[in-house]
């Protein structure tokens, strides 16, 4: 290869790998995350077993002036669903259990409380949808809370055994995303173990499965509410592959859908989100960057944010709000010291459920 063409090739390669950084600003920083503890007899018991090193932020949702976060289930962590204010006087605010401590009682036989929060999502009508994987002896549930009515419980759906196994070893719920129809709200849910997609209708309070033979799913995202919208899926097989399926294929109870492969990430994604301007954001295990792809164009991964060493398998979680802002947490385990940060950035787009932005 001549020096001239070699220079062109290297320049093109640099452009392909360049980072188009998002302008994040820091909102909060924590050396140690802590809780707003209950008063009374239960307070001392919670404090004695709590260990901030076991707080892992997994999913995020935003509505109004609050951010909602799900946490890994650990004996050292007293609640798996919490909230933070989007702004406040403290630079390191404490975590509030959502909706209250009463729904986070850990007694094995008490199944009418939140056990293991996995995916969470807030809809435009002010409802927080919470996927609860359950524990041994307590089956998985879908909780829906009314954020506009003092966080009251709007609905608790117990998944039938035919939809989600009531055996703790027969299920592994991971992700929930929403699809808003003119007369209904549908939730699509990933079960890491099963070779199907779970669908829930709020109108009928009914859930069902659509088979995807040979494949089970890890993370999901829905394209904006337009014609021929699609559900994007991350394969659980660590193949880095991204798939999509038309949501029209998911309304046939007991039917079969055929997700199509549309691209392959450089690394294994653990979180994907799509905004209402057709931009899909992705985060990757043990990687210190985010990528994006415009789903209206051929698949092309582009890095949009990168930081230094973090030494964490799940370093980021993120969500969009109605004010065109992308919120993101960062977990940093490098240097033997655990630190957390919350960032925000104006991105000019909103969650996929909100009205699409006007075209220029």
C-alpha positions as CSV (number, residue, x, y, z in Angstrom):
1,X,0.0,0.0,0.0
2,X,1.4,3.4,-0.9
3,X,2.0,6.0,1.9
4,X,-0.8,8.1,0.4
5,X,-3.5,5.4,0.6
6,X,-2.1,4.2,4.0
7,X,-2.6,7.7,5.3
8,X,-6.2,7.8,4.0
9,X,-6.9,4.4,5.5
10,X,-5.6,5.4,8.9
11,X,-7.5,8.7,8.9
12,X,-10.7,6.8,8.1
13,X,-10.0,4.4,10.9
14,X,-9.5,7.2,13.4
15,X,-12.8,8.8,12.3
16,X,-14.6,5.5,12.8
17,X,-13.2,5.1,16.3
18,X,-13.5,8.7,17.3
19,X,-15.6,9.6,20.4
20,X,-18.3,12.1,19.8
21,X,-18.6,13.0,23.5
22,X,-21.8,13.9,25.3
23,X,-21.4,17.0,27.4
24,X,-22.2,15.5,30.8
25,X,-22.2,17.6,34.0
26,X,-21.9,16.2,37.5
27,X,-25.0,16.4,39.7
28,X,-24.0,14.3,42.7
29,X,-20.9,12.4,44.0
30,X,-20.7,9.7,46.7
31,X,-17.8,8.1,48.5
32,X,-20.4,5.9,50.2
33,X,-24.1,5.6,49.3
34,X,-26.4,5.6,52.3
35,X,-30.1,5.3,53.1
36,X,-32.7,7.6,54.8
37,X,-33.2,5.2,57.6
38,X,-36.6,4.4,59.3
39,X,-37.2,5.5,62.8
40,X,-38.2,3.0,65.6
41,X,-37.2,-0.6,66.3
42,X,-36.3,-1.6,62.7
43,X,-33.8,1.2,62.3
44,X,-30.9,-0.4,64.3
45,X,-31.4,-3.8,62.6
46,X,-31.1,-2.3,59.1
47,X,-28.1,-0.2,60.0
48,X,-26.3,-3.2,61.5
49,X,-26.4,-5.3,58.4
50,X,-26.0,-2.5,55.8
51,X,-22.8,-2.4,53.8
52,X,-22.5,0.4,51.2
53,X,-20.0,-1.6,49.2
54,X,-22.8,-3.9,48.2
55,X,-25.0,-1.2,46.6
56,X,-25.0,-1.8,42.9
57,X,-27.2,0.6,40.8
58,X,-28.8,-1.4,38.0
59,X,-31.7,0.3,36.3
60,X,-33.0,3.9,36.2
61,X,-36.3,5.7,35.5
62,X,-37.1,9.4,35.7
63,X,-40.4,11.2,36.2
64,X,-41.0,14.7,37.4
65,X,-38.4,15.8,39.9
66,X,-37.3,12.3,40.9
67,X,-34.9,9.6,39.7
68,X,-35.8,6.0,40.5
69,X,-33.1,3.3,40.8
70,X,-33.1,-0.4,41.3
71,X,-30.4,-2.1,43.3
72,X,-29.0,-5.6,43.3
73,X,-30.5,-8.0,45.9
74,X,-28.0,-8.4,48.7
75,X,-28.4,-9.3,52.4
76,X,-26.4,-6.2,53.1
77,X,-28.8,-3.9,51.2
78,X,-32.2,-3.2,52.8
79,X,-34.2,-2.2,49.7
80,X,-33.9,-2.9,46.0
81,X,-35.9,0.1,44.8
82,X,-35.0,3.7,45.8
83,X,-35.4,7.3,44.6
84,X,-33.3,10.5,44.6
85,X,-34.3,14.1,43.9
86,X,-33.1,15.5,40.6
87,X,-31.7,18.4,42.4
88,X,-31.2,19.5,46.0
89,X,-29.0,21.1,48.6
90,X,-26.9,18.0,49.3
91,X,-24.1,17.0,47.0
92,X,-24.4,13.4,48.1
93,X,-28.1,12.8,49.0
94,X,-29.3,9.6,50.7
95,X,-31.4,6.9,49.1
96,X,-35.1,6.9,49.8
97,X,-36.8,3.5,49.7
98,X,-39.7,3.5,47.2
99,X,-42.5,3.8,48.0
100,X,-41.8,3.2,51.7
101,X,-39.9,0.9,54.0
102,X,-43.1,-1.1,54.5
103,X,-42.8,-2.6,51.0
104,X,-39.2,-3.8,51.6
105,X,-39.7,-6.1,54.5
106,X,-37.4,-9.1,53.8
107,X,-39.2,-11.9,55.7
108,X,-39.1,-15.0,53.5
109,X,-42.8,-15.7,53.9
110,X,-44.0,-12.1,53.3
111,X,-44.6,-12.2,49.6
112,X,-46.7,-9.0,49.4
113,X,-43.6,-6.8,49.4
114,X,-41.0,-6.0,46.7
115,X,-38.4,-8.7,46.7
116,X,-36.0,-8.3,43.7
117,X,-36.4,-5.2,41.6
118,X,-35.1,-5.7,38.1
119,X,-36.2,-3.4,35.2
120,X,-38.1,-0.2,36.0
121,X,-39.8,2.3,33.7
122,X,-41.9,5.4,34.1
123,X,-44.7,6.2,31.6
124,X,-45.9,9.7,30.5
125,X,-49.0,9.3,32.7
126,X,-47.0,9.2,35.9
127,X,-47.0,5.4,36.5
128,X,-43.8,3.6,37.6
129,X,-43.7,0.0,36.4
130,X,-41.5,-2.2,38.5
131,X,-40.4,-5.8,37.5
132,X,-40.0,-7.9,40.6
133,X,-38.2,-11.2,40.0
134,X,-39.3,-12.6,43.4
135,X,-37.4,-15.0,45.6
136,X,-37.5,-18.7,46.6
137,X,-41.1,-19.0,47.8
138,X,-42.3,-15.7,46.4
139,X,-43.2,-15.6,42.7
140,X,-42.4,-12.8,40.3
141,X,-44.7,-9.8,40.0
142,X,-45.3,-6.6,38.0
143,X,-45.9,-3.6,40.3
144,X,-47.5,-0.4,38.9
145,X,-47.4,2.7,41.2
146,X,-49.2,6.0,40.7
147,X,-46.6,8.7,41.1
148,X,-49.3,11.4,40.8
149,X,-51.3,10.0,43.7
150,X,-48.8,9.8,46.6
151,X,-47.0,6.8,45.1
152,X,-50.0,4.5,45.8
153,X,-50.2,1.0,44.3
154,X,-52.1,1.1,41.1
155,X,-51.8,-2.6,40.2
156,X,-49.9,-5.8,41.2
157,X,-49.9,-8.5,38.6
158,X,-48.9,-12.0,39.6
159,X,-47.5,-13.8,36.6
160,X,-49.2,-17.2,36.1
161,X,-46.9,-20.2,36.2
162,X,-47.6,-20.8,32.5
163,X,-46.1,-17.4,31.7
164,X,-43.3,-17.1,34.3
165,X,-42.1,-20.2,36.2
166,X,-42.9,-20.1,39.9
167,X,-39.7,-22.1,40.5
168,X,-36.9,-19.8,41.5
169,X,-34.5,-21.9,39.3
170,X,-36.9,-21.7,36.3
171,X,-36.9,-17.9,35.7
172,X,-34.5,-14.9,35.6
173,X,-36.4,-11.7,34.8
174,X,-34.3,-8.9,33.6
175,X,-35.9,-6.1,31.6
176,X,-39.2,-4.3,31.0
177,X,-40.1,-1.8,28.3
178,X,-43.4,-0.1,27.4
179,X,-45.4,0.3,24.2
180,X,-48.3,2.8,24.4
181,X,-51.3,2.1,22.2
182,X,-54.3,4.3,21.7
183,X,-56.4,2.0,24.0
184,X,-53.9,0.1,26.1
185,X,-50.4,0.0,27.6
186,X,-48.3,-3.0,26.8
187,X,-45.2,-4.2,28.6
188,X,-42.6,-6.4,27.0
189,X,-40.4,-8.4,29.4
190,X,-37.3,-10.4,29.0
191,X,-36.8,-13.7,31.0
192,X,-33.1,-14.7,30.7
193,X,-33.9,-18.4,31.0
194,X,-37.0,-18.8,28.8
195,X,-37.0,-18.8,25.0
196,X,-39.8,-16.3,24.7
197,X,-40.9,-12.7,25.2
198,X,-43.4,-11.9,27.9
199,X,-46.2,-9.5,27.1
200,X,-48.5,-7.8,29.7
201,X,-51.6,-5.8,28.9
202,X,-52.6,-3.2,31.5
203,X,-56.1,-2.9,30.0
204,X,-56.9,-6.6,30.5
205,X,-54.5,-7.2,33.4
206,X,-53.3,-10.3,31.5
207,X,-49.9,-11.6,30.5
208,X,-48.8,-14.1,27.9
209,X,-45.8,-15.3,26.0
210,X,-44.6,-15.2,22.4
211,X,-42.1,-17.9,21.6
212,X,-38.6,-17.2,20.1
213,X,-37.3,-20.8,19.6
214,X,-33.6,-21.2,20.2
215,X,-33.1,-17.7,21.7
216,X,-33.7,-16.0,25.0
217,X,-33.2,-12.4,25.8
218,X,-31.3,-10.1,28.1
219,X,-32.1,-6.5,27.4
220,X,-34.8,-4.7,25.4
221,X,-35.7,-1.3,23.9
222,X,-38.7,-0.1,21.9
223,X,-38.5,2.3,18.9
224,X,-40.6,5.5,19.0
225,X,-44.4,5.2,18.6
226,X,-44.6,5.3,14.9
227,X,-45.7,2.9,12.2
228,X,-44.0,-0.5,12.1
229,X,-42.3,0.1,15.4
230,X,-39.9,-2.5,16.6
231,X,-38.6,-4.2,19.8
232,X,-34.9,-4.3,19.9
233,X,-33.4,-7.3,21.8
234,X,-30.0,-8.3,23.1
235,X,-29.3,-12.0,22.9
236,X,-28.3,-13.7,26.2
237,X,-25.7,-15.9,24.5
238,X,-22.8,-13.3,24.8
239,X,-22.7,-13.1,21.0
240,X,-22.7,-9.2,21.0
241,X,-25.6,-9.5,18.5
242,X,-28.5,-7.1,18.3
243,X,-31.9,-8.2,17.0
244,X,-35.3,-6.6,16.3
245,X,-38.8,-7.8,15.9
246,X,-42.0,-5.9,14.9
247,X,-44.2,-5.4,17.9
248,X,-47.2,-6.5,15.8
249,X,-45.8,-10.1,16.1
250,X,-46.1,-9.9,19.9
251,X,-49.8,-9.6,20.3
252,X,-50.6,-13.2,19.3
253,X,-50.9,-15.0,22.6
254,X,-48.9,-18.3,22.4
255,X,-47.6,-17.4,19.0
256,X,-44.1,-17.4,17.6
257,X,-42.0,-14.4,16.6
258,X,-39.0,-14.3,14.4
259,X,-36.4,-11.7,15.5
260,X,-34.0,-10.6,12.8
261,X,-30.3,-10.0,13.4
262,X,-29.5,-6.4,12.5
263,X,-25.9,-5.8,13.8
264,X,-23.1,-6.8,16.1
265,X,-21.6,-4.6,18.8
266,X,-17.9,-4.6,19.4
267,X,-18.5,-5.7,22.9
268,X,-21.3,-7.4,25.0
269,X,-24.1,-4.9,25.8
270,X,-26.0,-5.0,29.1
271,X,-28.2,-1.9,28.7
272,X,-29.9,-0.3,25.7
273,X,-32.3,2.7,25.5
274,X,-33.9,4.4,22.5
275,X,-35.0,8.1,22.5
276,X,-37.8,9.6,20.5
277,X,-35.3,10.8,17.9
278,X,-34.4,7.3,16.9
279,X,-31.0,7.2,18.8
280,X,-30.2,4.0,20.6
281,X,-27.7,4.2,23.4
282,X,-25.8,1.1,24.7
283,X,-23.5,0.3,27.6
284,X,-21.1,-2.7,27.8
285,X,-19.7,-5.0,30.4
286,X,-16.3,-3.8,31.8
287,X,-16.1,-1.0,29.2
288,X,-15.7,2.6,30.1
289,X,-17.7,4.0,27.2
290,X,-21.2,4.4,25.8
291,X,-22.1,3.8,22.1
292,X,-25.0,5.0,20.0
293,X,-26.7,4.1,16.7
294,X,-29.4,5.9,14.7
295,X,-31.9,3.1,14.1
296,X,-33.3,4.8,11.0
297,X,-29.9,4.2,9.3
298,X,-27.8,1.1,8.6
299,X,-26.2,-0.4,11.7
300,X,-23.1,1.6,12.7
301,X,-21.8,1.8,16.3
302,X,-20.4,5.2,17.3
303,X,-18.9,5.9,20.7
304,X,-20.4,9.0,22.4
305,X,-18.9,9.0,25.8
306,X,-15.7,7.6,27.3
307,X,-13.9,7.9,30.6
308,X,-10.8,6.4,32.3
309,X,-10.5,3.2,34.1
310,X,-13.5,2.1,36.2
311,X,-12.9,-1.7,36.9
312,X,-16.6,-2.5,37.0
313,X,-18.7,-5.1,35.2
314,X,-21.7,-2.8,35.0
315,X,-20.3,0.8,35.2
316,X,-23.3,2.8,33.9
317,X,-27.0,3.0,34.1
318,X,-29.0,5.7,32.3
319,X,-32.5,7.0,31.4
320,X,-34.1,9.9,29.6
321,X,-36.5,12.4,31.0
322,X,-39.2,14.7,29.5
323,X,-36.9,17.7,29.6
324,X,-34.6,16.4,26.8
325,X,-32.0,15.2,29.4
326,X,-30.0,12.0,29.6
327,X,-29.3,11.0,33.2
328,X,-26.5,8.5,34.0
329,X,-24.9,7.0,37.0
330,X,-21.2,5.8,37.1
331,X,-19.7,3.2,39.4
332,X,-16.0,3.3,39.8
333,X,-14.2,0.5,41.6
334,X,-10.6,1.3,40.4
335,X,-7.8,1.8,42.9
336,X,-9.6,-0.3,45.5
337,X,-11.9,2.6,46.4
338,X,-15.6,2.6,45.5
339,X,-17.1,5.8,44.2
340,X,-20.4,6.7,42.5
341,X,-21.4,9.7,40.4
342,X,-24.7,11.0,38.9
343,X,-24.4,13.0,35.6
344,X,-26.8,14.7,33.3
345,X,-26.6,16.0,29.7
346,X,-28.9,17.9,27.4
347,X,-29.4,15.6,24.3
348,X,-32.4,17.2,22.7
349,X,-34.5,14.1,22.8
350,X,-37.0,12.4,25.2
351,X,-38.1,8.8,26.1
352,X,-39.5,6.9,23.2
353,X,-43.0,7.0,24.6
354,X,-43.2,10.8,24.3
355,X,-44.2,12.6,21.1
356,X,-41.4,12.6,18.5
357,X,-39.5,15.8,18.0
358,X,-40.6,18.0,15.1
359,X,-38.5,17.8,12.0
360,X,-36.6,20.8,10.8
